[in-house]
Every structure is written in C-alpha cells, then in structure tokens.
Amino acid sequence: MKQKKKKNTPPRTVQVEITDISNLGYGIARDGGKVLFVQHGVDGDIAQVQVIKECASYDVARITELTKPSPYREPHPCPVSRRCGGCTYVGITREHELELKRGTVESALRRAGLSDLSVAPLLSASERFGYRNKLQLPISFSGEKAVMGCYAPRSHEIIPCTDCLLQHPAMNGIAEWIREQIEQLGMTAARHLYMRCGRDSTGSESLIICLVVRYMPSGIDRLGNALRERFPQVSGFLLNLNDADTNVILGSRYIPIYGSEYVTDCLCGMDFRISPASFFQVNHDGAELAYRKIAELADLRPGDRVLDLYCGIGTIGLSVTAGLSDVSLTGIEIVPAAIKNARYNAEKAGFTQPDDPYNDNTASGSAQNENRPIRGRYARYICGDAGDAEPGQYDVIIIDPPRAGCSPELIDRLAELAAYARSLVYMSCNPQTLARDLAMLSERGITVCGELTPIDMFPCTGHVETVVLLSHKKADSYIHIDVEFGEGEGKIPVDSIAKRAEAYKPKEKVTYKMIKEYIEAK
C-alpha cells in the first residue's frame, strides 16, 4: 500500500506581541497557549512572525514584518551581530540591557526556589565597546582561502569577522593582517588566533599573539619576522600545538617565536603577569568593580587567613588583601601555568612563602596552626582541585568557579570550610548554576547575607557576573545546662558514662587500608 505524500504546507505566520527577551537574544511571545521564541525580537515589539521550527512545548519564529518596533530598540552598530550570535543585546538600549541582566539573576533565583533573596542594582563600568583584553578567533580554509572570525550560534560555521567591536583597540587590524598572511603562506595547520593585551602600572602596554596550530607549519619564521616589522607594538609571538579533535582551544605545548611569553596588566593598583593559558577577566574595568565589591563583602581584618579557590593567577586574593600588613593567603588552582604566575605575582606584591608546615605545598596544614597569630604577609599557591582544600581555620573563603559552578562534592567541602570561617564570598559568571549552588549550600546551613550584586562584566552579551556573601547559619537561641560529674547527689558518675560508651561503641569497620595492610603482612 502506497503512503500518501504529505502536502507542502506554507509556513505559519502570526502576529504577536513580544513580552520578554532571553539572555540568548530571543524575544518571547505566546501563540495561543504555546511559547514562541522569536529570533532577534525585543520585548515591546509587535511583529508578524513566521514559524520556522515546531517543537512539543515551544516554537521558533523569525520576524517577517516589524509592525511596531519596541522603544528599547536601537540601530545595529555591528554588521555581523545577527549572524555571529555573540552580542545578543547589541540592538537594544544600554539602560534596558542592564535591567535585563538584573532580571536574569532574579529569574534564576526564582527557578531555584530562592525568590526571597534580593538582587541589588547592577554595577557597570559603562564602557560598552572595546573592553575585551582577550580575543580568540577560529580559523578554517575554504579551498585556498583562509576564513577567520566568530562561530555562528550552535554550529562550527565561521562568520568572517576580524575586527570585533568588543575587542580592545590595540588589537585592531592585526587579525585581518594575520589572516592574509596565513592565506598567502597556505598555512592550513592554523586552528585559532589568540591575542591578549595589558597595561602595567607604569603605563607600558604589552600584547602577545598565540597562533594555535595542528602541527609545526612551514613559513612560521617568515610570518614572525613580518609580524615584528609590521606591528612593533606586539611584544611576543608564540605557537601553541594542539592536534586534539576537541573544542578545547589551547594545547599543552608552547613554542616561543620571539619576544615575551606573557602580558602584564595593572588591576586594582597591582601588576599581574598573565600567560596565555591562565584565566584573567576579559573586562579590566568590570573586574575592578567586582574585586572591590568582594573586598567590601569580605571585610578583611589584620591577621585573617584567606582561602582563594579557583584563584587563577591570584588576582582576587592579592587584590582584596592588598591593604593588610598581617595576612595569610592560600590559593588553589588546577592550571600549572596560572599557579606559576600567581606565585610570581604574590612575590611582586610583597608576600613571602616561609619554610614552615603552614606554608607547604599541600591543601592542608592550617588546622594545626589555627591559633598562631599572623605576623607579616604570607601566601602559598597550590596546583590542585578546589575540592582538595582541607577544613581548617580560614577566616574568609573566596570562590570564583567556572560556568559549571560547584560539584556536589565541592558544595559539601565548602559547607565544612564555612563552618570554621567568618564569611564565604561567591563570585559567579552563570546565574543558573549560582542559584543551584546557593540552594544546595542553604540545605547545609550556609545562607546568603544581604543582597546579591550583579556586575556587567560582558557588555552587549547575555552574560552577567554576580557576587554574593554567605555565612554559616548560627543558632537563634541557646539552652545552657550545667552538668557536674563525680559521686554524690545530683552528680553524674564518670564510671557509668564510660560503661555506657563502651556498650554502645560501634563495631570496627573493615577498610581498604586494613585489607591492604593485612595482604602486605602475609
């Protein structure tokens, strides 16, 4: 029996009013009882839209006619913003962008069952363009033509763009010149172009370029000589070898071609050395806003012991402890290059790492010295996982995890750490994972103090940073009971306590260590 062919029905077109906008840049409307995500829609738009994808619980549409534009719309300054998907908020007013980002944090809290928490007005450094001190552009070849730019949303299609409006002006013109050079050289091994710039406390600027390649290409010396001559402001040029078939941009091996292998940037009045593999906030002014807020919330005091988790090159811990003459700082980071930078930065900031048990290269060792007063500025940086931190006498804990937030195991460890600490300051670049982690911490007695503060670290995009203060929940009231041990009326005999303890003593469990020792003894 032949199946009947389905008739080609024309795409459904409806008129809708867009009432909200997501952080991915989709306007949100309703078609009957169904949610409609409208590409490049802005809340306040009234538009004719064409449904281009139908799903069970929602549809996706594009605007065919803008009947009444939203008052929040403004002209697009970027010719590729609608295709690259990076600047989701570039077509709306600056004031409305800030409102939306605060709303993103509030929405994440509601979904996590934390609607009782308050969100402060968003802090912004006001610069909307030219703020990114780091640029990463993918490269591919179409025949003999080199293509460099930004990935289209949810794909590996590269949208040609070598001068992004968000990048620092110091980088302008360099990417397009390098694209032309690798095209002329037929350097098909090229995968990514990586640039980072900085300015130190003396005003001296530095800019390094790292070309990520699958294998060592021919003509690299020629490219390096031409780059040095054409752009003398470039202080260093490196190759990074990465032949892995993954989305990870940088490999583990670097080959210096000429000049410096790092940049130096002055943040909160301190110079920081930054290597290509090390994490550093892409927005200098936004980072200073965030770190000053962390310092305010942490309320550090002379003699404090500070734990900085996911410390990177040490920027947060070193910045917030800058004014203390007596302080002990412990940083934990999994990237070896970042730890190397952190130790250098701490030494330049006047910190020392004395040769005693409290400053060894393990994540433990603080508990046995918890009563020792701090005299001087001490810092130790440990290459390891944040979950390796041992509970001890830390007065203040600072954590700035990646977008995925904290694992359940790390949440448990944070709860143990916070039980000893005066405060815990959490900085997050993902409101959804932050809200999830706050809910889990609340279940363990670690609660939010005051308001959450959103910070506009990534203007024109849907991303927002948030800083929040937490502390261990203390009892509202206490019952005081006096107990007297010994013989006589009203006293508790010590012997009877020992007998009851022995009677209820749990049986010893067989552990892996015991089995191993037994086998080795045999």
Secondary structure, 3 states (H helix, E strand, C coil): CCCCCCCCCCCCEEEEECCEECCCCEEEEEECCEEEEEECCCCCCEEEEEEEEECCCEEEEEEEEEEECCCCECCCCCCCHHHHCCCCCCCECHHHHHHHHHHHHHHHHHHCCCCCCCECCCECCCCCCCCECEEEEEEEEECCEEEEEEECCCCCCEEECCCCCCECHHHCCHHHHHHHHHHHHCCCCEEEEEEEEEECCCCCEEEEEEEEECCCCCCHHHHHHHHHHHCCCCCEEEEEECCCCCCCCCCCEEEEEEECCCEEEEECCEEEEECCCCCCCCEHHHHHHHHHHHHHHHCCCCCEEEEEECCCCCHHHHHHCCCCCCEEEEEEECCHHHHHHHHHHHHHCCCECCCCHHHCCCCCCCHHHCCCCCCCEEEEEEECCHHHCCCCCCCEEEECCCCCCCCHHHHHHHHHHHHHCCEEEEEECCHHHHHHHHHHHHHCCEEEEEEEEEECCCCCCCCCEEEEEEEECCCCCCCCCCCCECCCCCCECHHHHHHHHHHCCCCCCCCHHHHHHHHHHC
